[in-house]
Amino acid sequence: MDKISKKNKKMKTIFKFKKLLKKYNLDAYIIPKNDEFFGEYAFPNRLRTVSNFSGSAGFSIITRKKNYLFVDGRYLIQGKMESGKNFKIIEIPFKYPKDILDYKKIRNIGFDPKLFTRSTLEKYFEFKFNLISINENFVDLIFTEKTRNKGLFYNLDHKIVGETISSKISRIYNILNKNNADSIFVSAPENVAWLLNIRGGDNPNSPMPNARIIMDKNKKIYFFSDIKKIKRIKNKINYKKINFFSFNDFYSILSNLNSKHFVIDNLTCSVYFHSLISSKFQIKSLTDPTYQLKSIKNKTEIENMKKTHIKDGVALTKFLFWIKQEKNFGFDELFLEKKLESFRKKNKDYIYPSFNTIAGSGPNSAIIHYRSSKKTNRKVKKNDIFLCDSGGQYKYGTTDVTRTVCFSRPSKRIKSIFTRVLKGHIAVATNNLNKINKGYLIDKKARSPLAQINLDYGHGTGHGVGFFSNVHEGPQSISKFNSIELKEGMIVSNEPGYYEEGKFGIRIENLIYIKKENKKLKFKNLTMAPIDEDLIDKKLLTSNEKKYLFEYNLEVYSNIAKFLNKNERSWLLNSIQ
């Protein structure tokens, strides 16, 4: 399809939306990125269908006269590139629809109740508008909804995850009892997967099963999913009081429950389910305790993650060696993306990427969550900065790592910026968690070296990571807005960066976990891959920072050297200085 026909198709889509607005007597309609399960990787991706925006977070509002795309700082450049012709790009959280829309002219705003939570709608609109729940999704009325059927759900042995189903369920009930709650609706698939030690293939990049459960006061569990997918798990879940149902059975099961106080998840319980439950029960104000419980990894999970990161480190190091030694420059971003995955695929435990690989060169590396396509793909040049953010799902573990490399002598300014990013990275890695254990305070430390020369970056310094689960996991993170206390067993990323639009981007990312040693909480590295020495200005590093870098490189070598060939080992050894 040529460019003109593609543009016409997009305009026709928007025109059809305008007609639906008139039909339903609406002034606007809101389209989120998420699907009804609120996962990061929505399927179908309705927002992309309408706006062409491919980022992992955002939403659009189509009014009778204007179209808006709301994204955070990570996606401003990407949003302008992909959707700027037809949509006005607005940065959140600095502005929301309540700040943009004229509530005197725009009153009636339609939405799909299965795709929004009450808290999200309140944050976006503050009840200034007349929000109208419409069970027919406008995107699905225009386009045939795609379905994803990626096989049966499967069980994980408790020896792999380190805890039995009964133990996890008991911990949930203990929390419910302490808070005088009878039942809980676990609406997030990631929480269901953790509680029942199961996984699935319903989501791209994440082994999540699209399923929900109700746990009642009699310790019965009602499991709701596509009934065709439970064949392998039905008789293997080691919990007697569990019954399996279709999604369509939800209301009838709910109607027969004998509960009073019901806990729902404000993050993933949609307006649709909230309305059903609140019509029969009293809603208990309590965050789903599963989030907090699964954020703290046990010893088995940590050990499996360490093994996984050695496997992933071997693949990435082989790739970095190859790309640094390659003399015939002619490869492009898409080729490099496939090349990196080819190294990962050599490990029998590798399953698939944990997210869409970011392989950006030159100006593309400045797009924080860039994804190369046939349209944007460019050949890597000798003087380019190349940023590669990638990860994998393995049996059993999840990885996420970013390395920035150069292929010629970088400028003094680029080396200075890279080194300051590295200093921020080291500041996080060596942070005294006994004194500073809140994400927003650690985030400030990471930004300090860049702030000294009036530079900053438009994303958080770190996000939580799941065990053989979602690569982005809450509630823990290292960011300006997170005050969650970081505890032993939590896994987060450490990824400060810097991005200059149209020129270059820099990011250094390791996954780290929290361990107690001699009564002191410390960050320990999971990621085992070298940092490009050619980009470091050693004169800007303190003696302690040099010591950290030496010890980290030595740790990398000690863990992965035996899996490398002679030339790769020699190259890696040279990085220890």
N, C-alpha and C positions, 0 to 999 in steps of 0.2 A: 504493500500500500504506500503511495507517494505521500509527501508532506501535506499537500493541499487536501487530499481526501481524508487524511487523519485529522486535520484541523476541522474540516467540515463535520466529521463524525462526532468530535467533541462538542462542537457548537450545537449539533442536533440533539445530543444528550441533554445539554443545559436547557435547550428550548423545550424539550419534553418535560423537564422539571418545572419550568414556568407554567406549563399547561396544567400539571398536577396541582400546583399551588392554587390556581384559579378554581379547579374542580373541587378541592377540599376547603376552599375559602381560607387559605393560609397566606400569611405575608412572608413566611420563610420556612425553611426545612433544614435540619441539622443532620450531618452525616459524619459519624465517628470513624476512626481507623479500626477500632476493635470489632470483633464479631460477638455473638451472644455469650461466649465463654470468657471474654475479656483477656485473652492471651495476647502476647506481644505480636505474634505472627498470625494475623487474622486470615480466615479462609471462609467465605470469599472476602477479598479486599475491596470493599465497596468504595472506600475513599479514593483508591487509585483508579477505579473504574470511572469515577466521575471527574476527578481533578487531574489525573496523571501523576499525582504525588506518590512516591514510592517509599518515603521514610517510614520508620516504625512507630511514630507517634504524631498525632495531630487530628484535626477535625475541620470540616468545612460547613459553612452556612450559605445556602443559596436563597436569596431574596428575589422579589419580582424584578428588581432593577440591577442589583449588584451581587457578586459572588466573592466570598471571603474564605481564605485558608488560614487557620490558626496553627502555628507551629512554635516550638521552643527554639532557643538560640542555636542548637545543634543543626537545625534544618533550614535556617533562613536562606542561605545561599542555594541549597538544593530546591527549596520551595519556589524561589524566584526562577530558577532554571527550568523546572519541570512544569510549573503551573502559573507562572507570572503573567502569561498572555491573557488568561481568562479569569484569574483570581487575584484579588488584593491580598497580599501576604501580611499577616499580623503576628507579632511576637508575643507569646505567652511565657511567663505569667504576668508580664508587665501590662498587658491589656487582654480583656476577655470580651465576649459578645456584649455584656452589660455596659461596657465602656465605649463600644463602637456603634451599636445599633440605636437608632432614634426610636425610643419606645412610644412616641406619639404617632409615628407613622407605621411602625412595625409592632403589632400587638400579638397576633396569632402565629405561634411557631410550632410546627409539627415535629414529632420525633417518634422513633420506634422504641417502645417501652422495654424491649428485650436487650437493647444496646446501651442503655444509660442507667446509672445509679441515681438515686435521689440526691446524694451529696454532690455528684458531678454537676447535675442540673442547677443546684443551688449555687455552686461556685461560679458557673458560667453566667447565670441570669439573675440571681438574687431576687427571684419572684417579681421582677419588674415587668414581666411579659406573661401573656396567656399561653402556657405550654400545653399543647394538645397531644395526647397519646393516640397514635394511629397504628393499629396492629398490622396493617399492610405496609411493608417497607417499600419506599418509592424506588430505590435502586432495583429491587427485585421485580417491581412492576414493569420497569423499562428493559431490564436484562434478565436472561434466564440464569438463575442462581446455580453456580457450580457446586458440585459435591466432592468431598475428598474421602476416599475409602482406602485406608492404608493398613488393612489387616486387623488381626485380633489383638485385644489387650493381653498382656502377659505378666506373670508374677516375678518378683525378685526375692530370692531366698533371704531370710533374716540374717544369714551369715555374711551376705554382701552388704546389707544396709545397716547391720549392727543392732537391730532392735526388732522385736516381734510386733505383729499387728496388735495383739492383746495389750502389750505394754503401752503402745502409743495411744490406743483408745482409752485405756485407763487414765492416762495423764490428762486427756481432754475432759473426761468425766469429772475428775478431781477439780479441775478449774471451773467447770460448770456448777458443781455443787457449792464451791466456795462463793460463787456469785449468784446463788439461788436461781439458776436457770435450769429448765427442764429438758429442752431440746435445742439442737443446733442444725442449721442448714448450711452445709459446706458446699458452696457454689463454685469455688475455684478448682479447676481440674488439677492444678499443681498440689493443692492441699489434699485432695482425694488420693492422688498418686502416692504422696508421702505417707498418709495414714494407713493405707491398705497395701503398701509395698507392691504397687503395680505400675506398669508403664504402658504406653500405646503409641500409635503412629498417626494421630489425628491432626497434628500440627507440624508444619515445616520447621526444621531446625531444633525441635524440642520433642522428647519422647513422652508427651502428655496424652492421657486418654481423655476424651471429652466425656466426662461423667460428673455427676453430682450425688451427694448423699444427704440423708437426714439421719441424725442420731437422736433417738428419743430417750426419755427418762428411764425406760426399762432396759436400756443398753442394747436395744434393737437398732440395726442399721438397714436403711432402705436405700438401695443403690439404683440410680437412674442413668440409663445410657441407651445407645443403640443396642438392642438386645442381641443382635447378630454378632456382636464383638466380644461377648463375655464367655464364649465356649471354653477357652483355655483357663480362665481364672475362676470360673464358677465353683468348681469342686476343689480348688487348690488354696483358696483363701482360708487360712487357719483361724476362722472366727465363726462360731456356730450360729450366732444370732444375726445373720445377714441374709437379706432377700433382694432379688434382682427384678427390676421393672423397666418398662419402656418409659421414655420421657413423657409420653402421653398419659401415663398413669399417675403423674405427680399430684394432680388436684384430688383425685379419689383417695389416694393414700393420705394426703394432708388432712382431708375431711374426717378421717377416722382416727386421727391421733388424739390422745388424751393428755394434752400438755397445756400449760398456762404461759410460762415465760419462754420465748423463743429467741435464740441468738441468730443473727444473720451477719453476713460479711458485707460491710459497707463498701468495700472495694469492688466486689464482683456480684453482689446480689442486685439484680436489675430491678427497675421500677415495676416490671411485670410480676416478678416473684415476690417482691416486697408487698405489693398490693394483695396478692393471694394470701400470704402468711399473716399480714397485719389485719386482714378481715376476720380472722378466726382466733388469733392469739395476740398476746401482749409482747411487743418487741422489746427485747432486753438490750440495752446499750452496752455492748461488749464486742471488741474486735475479735474476729476468729482467732482463737489462741494457737491454731496450727501454724500460723506465720512465724510466731516467735519461737515455737518449739523446733520447727524444721530449720530455722536459721542457725541454730547451734548444732554443728555437726559432731557426731560421736567419733571415737577413735578409729573405728572401722571405716567410716566414710572418709575421714582425713587420710588414712593410709591408702585407700583406693584412689583418692584424688592425687596423692603424691605419685603413685605408680603411673597414673594416667598422664600426669604432666611431664614425667620423664619420657614416655612414649611420644608425646606431642613435641617436647623439646628436641628430641632426636630429629623428627621430621622437619621442624622449623630451622634447626641449625644446618641440616643438609641443604635446605633451600637457600639459606643465607650464604652459605659457602659457595653454592653453585652460582648465585646471582652476582656475588662479589668477584668471582673468578671469570665469569663469562666475558669474553672479549668481543664477540660478534653482536653488537647492539643492534637490534632490529625487532626485538620482541615487544609486544604491547601488553596492556593491563590485563585483558581477558586471558591471554596466554599465561601470564604470570600467576593469575588466580588458579588456573587449571594445573599449572606446574606445581604449585605449593600443595594442592590437594593430592596430586599424584604421589608426593612423598608421604602424606598422611595415610593414603590408601595402602601403602606397603605394610602397615601394621594391621594384623588380622582383627584387632579389637576396635578399629575405627569404624564408625557407622555413617556419619554425615556431618556437614558443618553445623556448628552450634548457632550460627547466624550467617547472614549473607556477607561474604568476604569483602572487605574494603581494601582495594588495591589501587591507590591513587598516586599518580606521578605528576610532578610539576604543579600547575594550578589546580588540578583535580585533588591533590593531597590536602588542599585547604578546605575542601568540603568535608565537614566533620564525619558525617555518615554517608559518604560517597559510595555509590555502587556503579561499577563500570557496565556499560551496555554497548550495543552496536553503534548507538548514536554518539555516546560520549567517549568511547574507547580511543586511547591515544598511545602512540609508540613512546617508549621510555627513551629519553635522551641522556647523553653522557653527563650533562650538568644538572640533571633533575634531582630533586629530593623525592624519594619514593617512600610512601607510608603504607604499611600493610598491617591491617587489623583483622585478625582471623581467629578461628577456634574450631574445636571439634567435639562431637559427642562420641564417647568411647564406652566400651564395656569395662569398667563402670566409672564414669567420670565425665566432667564437662570442663573445657578449656576456653580461654579467651586471652589473647596476647597481641600486643602491638609493638612492631619494630619499625624504626625509621632509618633508612640507609641512604648513602650517597655513593656515587661512582667516579667522582673526580674530586679535586680539591675544592671543598666548600668555602664560601666567603667567610671572612672574619665575623661578620654580623650573624650569619646562620650558625656558625659554631658557638658563638656567644649565647644565642637564644636556645639552641639545643642543650648546651651545658646548664643553662638556668632551668630548663625543663627537667633535666637530670637531677639537679640539686633539689628541686621540689619533690621529685620521685624518691630520692634518698631521704629527704626530711620526713616523708610519710613512713617509709620502711623502717626508719630508726626511731620513730616517735615513741616516747615513754607513755604507754597506755595506762599506767598506774596514776599518772598525773593528768593526761589529756585523753579522754576516751569517747568524746562526742564527735560525730562526723563533721559538723560545721567548723569546729575548732581545728581539726586536722586539715580540713580543706584549706583553711586560711594559711596554714604553714606551707602547704604545697604551692600556693600562689605567690608567696613572699619573694622568692628570687626573681620572678618576672615582674612583680609589682615595683621592685627597685628601679626598673627602667621603664615604668609606666605601661607594662604589657599585661595581658590577662587572656583567659580562654572562656568560651561560652558553654561549658558543660561542667558537670560535677567531676570531682577528682576520682571517685570510685563508686561502684555499685555492688550490691550483694550478688552472690553466685550460688546456684543450687548444686546439689549432688546428683549427677546424672539426671538433670532436670533443666529448668529454665536458666539461660545464661545471665538473665537479669532477675534478681530476686530481692524482695524486701523482707523485713522493714529496714534493715541496716544499709547504710551507704555513707560515703564520704562526700558531702556536698554542703553548699551554703545553707540549705534549708532543713538539714536532718540533724535532730538532736537525740536520736536513739543511742543509748549506751552500747558501745561495742564490747562484746563479751568473748570469753574463751570458746573456741570452736567455730566462730563466725568466719566466713570467707568473703572477702571483698576484693575489688580490683584497685590497683594503684596506677592511675593513668593521667597525670597532668599533660598539658600540650600547649601548642600555640599555632595559630592559623592566620595567614595573611592572604586575603582574598585575591584570587587571580595570580598568585605567586607560588606559595608553598605552605605545607602543613607539617607539624612535628608532633609526635605523641610517643610516649614510652609507657608501656603497660605490662605489668605483672599481676598475677593473682597471688594474694597473700592470705594467710590464715592466722588466727590468734592462738597462741600457745602460752601456757604458764610455765616458767622456768625459774626456780629459786624464788617462788612467791611473786615473781614479776611477770606481768603480761607483756608479750612481745609479738610483733608481726614477724611471721616466717614466710619466706618465699615458696610458692608452689611452682611458678614458672621457671623453667630451666632452659634459657636461650641467651646467647651473648648480646650485648649492646654495642652498637657500631662505634668503635674507637676513633674512626676517622672524623667523626662529628664532634668530638669532645675537645674543648680547650682546657687542658689540665691545669693551666695557671689560675683558672677561676674556681677550682675545687680546693676545699680545705683538706688538711691531712686526714681528718676523720672521714671525709667523703671519699678520698682516694682509697683509704683502708676498706671502706664498705665495698667500693667497686671491685677492688682486688679480691676480697673474700667472696663476693657474689660470683665473679667469673670463675674462681677456683671451685666453688660449689657446683657450678654448672659443669665444669670439666670433670669433676669427680663423679658426677651422676651419669653423664651421657657418653663419656669418651670411649668406653668399651663397645658402644654401638655404632661408632663411626669408623670410616676407613682411615688409612694412614695420612692422606693429604688433609682430610677434614680434621683429624686430631691435631695435626701440626698447626693448621690455621687457627683452631680454637685455642691451642696452647699459647699462641702469640698474643691472644687478647688478654692474657693474664699478666698484667704489668702495673 
